[in-house]
Amino acid sequence: MTPYPLTWDLDSIFEGGSQSEQLKKYVENTENHISELETMVESFSAPRHTDQIEELSEIMPILQTIIKELSEFGAFVSCLSAQDVHDKKAGLWQSKQHELGARFDNTMTQFDQKLVQVDKDVWNSLISQHPFKELSFILDERRHLAMDKLDLRQESIINDLGVDGYHAWGQMYDTLVGKMSVEVEGETLSVGQASNRLSSSDRTIRKKVFDNLQKAWSDQEDLFSETLNHLSGFRLQTYKHRNWKRVLKEPLDYNRMSEDTLNAMWDTIVEFKNQYVPYLEKKAQLLGIDKLSFYDVEAPVAKTEQMMSYQEGAEFIIKQFRQFSPKMADFAEMAFEKGWIEAEDRPGKQPGGFCTSFPDSEQTRIFMTYSGTPSNVATLAHELGHAYHQHVMNELPVLNQGYAMNVAETASTFAEMIVADAAVKQAENEEEKLALLEDKVQRSVAFFMNIHARFLFETRF
Ligand SMILES: [Zn+2]
């Protein structure tokens, strides 16, 4: 068999990367659709009777087309900038995407506010009939969220200023990270590549990588703190004007989660996180040190490092998926074969991993930097979990395909666990079993400690 490609195929979506003519035409077409929707929403009047559904049923298809197109466009642009942080044209496309996004958001704000004007009884009966029934959850949610917002004029100003005053700061962060490089043993590495070396079995290398990473981030700390302050400042001002008192209002709405549920989760985590302390102490003992440093947390405890080539990692994942679900395995195999995954270990790539959806072409792409560590294999399985989740939703109306991070991470963590559990069961000897169990526990440590620490930082900040 031919080995799976290490780099992804973006040409099958839009040919020619950031210079793509096909992309240009696609975006022009989307702009036309947005103009069309703007006119329709402008003249749309809130239904007063349950039989006034004509305008609304004309709006729904075009609205869904635009969501599809904007997501397709956005996904492509994020792939372009992730694969090459120096691609300036990709940055321009990103600005274009934010501009169109803001235009669409404004139209949707106008639309939502007209939904708020519909009498409650008319509304309830309206969304229970065809063709709105299958979209009723989303429509009802939109109407409710709109009730907590400002009037159209003010919300439009927030949306428009958000392009340069909010989203642009996110882009700034990516630009800064892209410029950073870390020297490790004479090699110049990107931040993502260097982070992979934190799981080296050699403590001297880990310490060096950690120190150099610390230095690289500290060198830019004034720029990062300013970026963070402006992102937060924009949010605080928006909250103030909307008269939103609770700092978690927006993330909770977005995650369709109550504050009680969130607190129940964190309380449980706080109650049980200490159970990982004996593990960390044992790990320090096995590594022959008194106390773990941050750069020891991901160190392997086994003598031999369980490195896997990309091909081996891919075959391993497909095999484990197959024991749970042949459909899931077939999907993963197809993703590997067709080049839906960017895994190459090279400088100039963004750090981290993600999976992004192309709802128009019904495809997904996975991005990561694969260097062969067990945690890379886990990341790959994780991202394939996201991809499979998207795949099983392809049949749904695009409005119903939206889901938040908490649901997304359930699908991906599940996929990750299938691979982790199966791997432990099939370990050939004690040493290998230990390494695999350790990798699994490590991920729980990440959820219970690392992620919790980030949550505490962000809410306090
Ligand atoms: Zn994920």
Boltz pocket constraint, residues with backbone or C-beta under 6 A from the ligand:
constraints:
  - pocket:
      binder: B
      contacts: [[A, 382], [A, 386], [A, 408], [A, 409], [A, 412]]
      max_distance: 6.0
